[in-house]
Every structure is written in structure tokens, then in C-alpha cells.
């Protein structure tokens, strides 16, 4: 009975999906539509904000890395204008710094790609943290620490590669190469 009520409530739920990967965006939009959401899609922050201004969403799934402006800029703006919206941030390059920032800016939850549709829907319903999540007993590797530090400084610089490279004392091209690599495992 609870599942039926959830489906009835979400039949009219408006969801905005913001991702620059057209194939991923289309597949996820179809999957969310099959689960009862009215899905609209955008490929960047500007078009997402236009859609959100016209018809504010109840839910949003936002990719972190978007062309032009960061997905965090949209999260911040949407959360400020529609505090009741449930926002899930997705990224292929997770870092602790961006996860913390996403939640501080108003995201409900933060997931790393690849992700299942059901995990996204479950994340919408998250009201509080899970105290059963175990702390990692092993420290991060030096490479992972470097990745995390770069992400933190990049966030502090508002995504500006040149300024980040200058703060880190490295050449801009070196930083760009490091950012193109997948994050290293713990």
C-alpha cells in the first residue's frame, strides 16, 4: 500500500534532469518517466535555469561537471528559490570536497556514476545520514589525497583552472592532465 501511495504522489511530480551527456540523459529520462515522473531535461546550467524558472521542479538530478558553469551553481540557485525541491547531484569524479559543498548548497544527496535509477529515487527520500555506515579503517593513498586536495582547491577557485594551478604551484597544463584522469581508488 505504501508503494502505491508513493507512485500516486509522484505521478504528477516534476523532475528536472541536468546532464551534458546526451545518451546518459536520454536513458535516465526514460527510466524516470517509466517510474512516474514528469521529466524535463537540460544540458547546461543556463537552459536548466530557464526550465526551472518557467515551471519549478519538485525533484532535480544534476550532473556536477557541466559545460560553462558547475552543476553546484545550479544546485545553489534552485535550492535558494525552491527549498522544498529534492536535489541529487551526480558525478563521475567524486571527491569529498564536492560532496560536502553539494550538500551545503542544498543537495539532498550526492551519488557517483555509474548509478542505478532506483538509487537516485531512494536518494530523494533520504532525510538524514546513515549512522550504520562504517568509517574506513585505512587512510587514503597519497594519490587519492592529491586528487582530493586538487578538487578542494578547484572548488575554492570556482572551477578556474588557471587560478587553481597557480595556487597549487603547478603548470596549468599539468593540472588539466591530472583533472582528465579518473580519480584514483582509495
C-alpha positions in Angstrom: 0.0 0.0 0.0 2.8 2.4 0.8 4.4 1.8 -2.6 1.1 2.6 -4.3 0.8 5.9 -2.4 4.3 6.8 -3.4 3.5 6.1 -7.1 0.3 8.2 -6.9 2.2 11.1 -5.3 4.9 11.0 -7.9 2.7 10.7 -11.0 2.5 14.4 -11.0 6.0 15.1 -9.7 8.0 17.3 -11.9 11.7 16.3 -12.3 14.5 18.3 -14.0 17.4 16.3 -15.2 20.6 18.3 -16.0 23.4 16.4 -17.7 25.6 17.2 -20.7 26.0 13.5 -21.7 23.0 13.2 -24.2 23.0 9.4 -24.2 23.0 9.1 -20.4 20.5 11.9 -20.1 18.0 10.2 -22.5 18.3 6.8 -20.9 17.9 8.2 -17.4 15.0 10.4 -18.5 13.1 7.4 -20.0 13.8 5.3 -16.8 12.5 8.1 -14.6 9.4 8.7 -16.8 8.6 5.0 -16.5 8.6 5.4 -12.7 6.0 8.1 -12.8 8.0 11.4 -13.0 7.3 14.2 -15.5 10.8 14.6 -16.8 12.3 17.6 -18.5 16.0 17.7 -19.5 18.7 20.3 -19.9 22.3 20.0 -20.9 23.8 23.1 -19.1 23.1 25.4 -16.2 21.6 28.2 -18.3 19.0 26.1 -20.0 18.3 24.3 -16.7 17.6 27.6 -15.0 15.3 28.7 -17.8 13.2 25.5 -17.4 13.2 25.8 -13.6 12.1 29.4 -13.8 9.2 28.5 -16.2 8.0 25.6 -14.2 9.8 24.8 -10.9 10.6 21.1 -10.4 9.8 19.1 -7.3 12.9 17.0 -7.9 16.2 17.6 -9.7 19.1 15.3 -10.8 22.1 17.5 -11.6 25.5 16.4 -13.0 28.4 18.1 -11.3 30.5 18.8 -14.4 28.6 20.8 -16.9 29.8 23.0 -19.8 30.2 26.5 -18.7 29.2 26.7 -15.1 29.4 23.9 -12.5 26.3 21.9 -11.5 26.8 23.3 -8.0 25.9 26.8 -9.2 22.5 25.4 -10.3 22.0 23.5 -7.1 22.6 26.6 -5.1 20.3 28.7 -7.2 17.5 26.1 -7.2 17.7 25.4 -3.5 17.5 29.1 -2.7 14.5 29.6 -5.0 12.7 26.3 -4.2 13.9 25.0 -0.8 11.4 22.1 -0.8 12.9 20.6 -4.1 14.8 17.4 -3.6 18.1 17.6 -5.4 20.5 14.7 -6.2 24.0 15.5 -7.5 25.6 13.0 -9.8 29.3 12.9 -10.8 31.8 10.6 -12.5 34.6 12.2 -10.5 33.6 12.1 -6.8 35.6 14.0 -4.2 34.9 14.7 -0.5 35.1 18.4 -1.1 32.5 18.5 -3.8 30.2 16.2 -1.9 30.3 18.4 1.1 29.8 21.5 -1.0 26.8 20.0 -2.8 25.0 19.2 0.5 25.9 22.6 2.0 24.4 24.3 -1.1 21.1 22.4 -0.8 21.5 19.0 -2.4 19.6 16.1 -0.8 22.2 13.6 -1.7 25.4 13.0 -3.8 25.9 9.9 -5.9 28.8 8.8 -8.2 28.3 7.4 -11.7 27.5 4.8 -12.8 24.3 4.9 -10.8 21.1 2.9 -10.9 17.7 4.7 -11.3 16.4 3.2 -8.1 19.4 4.5 -6.2 18.5 8.1 -7.4 14.9 7.6 -6.4 16.0 6.3 -3.0 18.3 9.3 -2.6 15.3 11.7 -3.0 13.8 10.2 0.1 16.9 10.5 2.3 16.1 12.7 5.2 19.2 12.1 7.3 22.5 10.4 7.3 23.0 6.7 8.0 24.8 6.1 11.3 25.5 2.5 10.3 27.9 3.5 7.5 31.3 2.2 8.7 34.3 4.5 8.8 37.1 3.5 6.5 39.8 1.9 8.6 42.6 2.6 6.2 43.9 6.0 5.3 43.7 7.3 1.7 46.6 6.7 -0.6 48.9 9.6 -1.4 47.5 9.7 -5.0 43.9 9.9 -3.6 44.9 12.6 -1.1 46.4 14.6 -4.0 43.2 14.2 -6.0 41.0 15.3 -3.1 43.3 18.3 -2.4 43.1 19.4 -6.1 39.3 19.1 -6.0 39.1 21.2 -2.9 41.3 24.0 -4.3 39.4 23.9 -7.6 36.2 24.4 -5.7 37.7 27.3 -3.7 38.7 28.9 -7.0 35.2 28.5 -8.5 36.4 26.0 -11.1 39.0 28.3 -12.5 41.9 26.1 -13.8 44.5 28.8 -14.1 43.9 30.2 -10.6 43.9 26.6 -9.2 47.2 25.8 -10.9 48.7 29.0 -9.6 47.6 28.2 -6.0 48.9 24.7 -6.3 52.2 25.8 -7.7 51.9 23.7 -10.9 51.7 24.4 -14.6 48.1 24.8 -15.9 48.6 22.0 -18.5 49.8 19.6 -15.8 46.7 20.4 -13.7 44.5 19.8 -16.8 46.1 16.4 -17.4 45.5 15.5 -13.7 41.9 16.6 -13.9 41.3 14.5 -17.1 42.3 11.3 -15.3 39.8 9.3 -13.3 40.1 9.7 -9.6 42.3 7.1 -8.0 40.9 4.5 -5.7 41.4 5.0 -2.0 
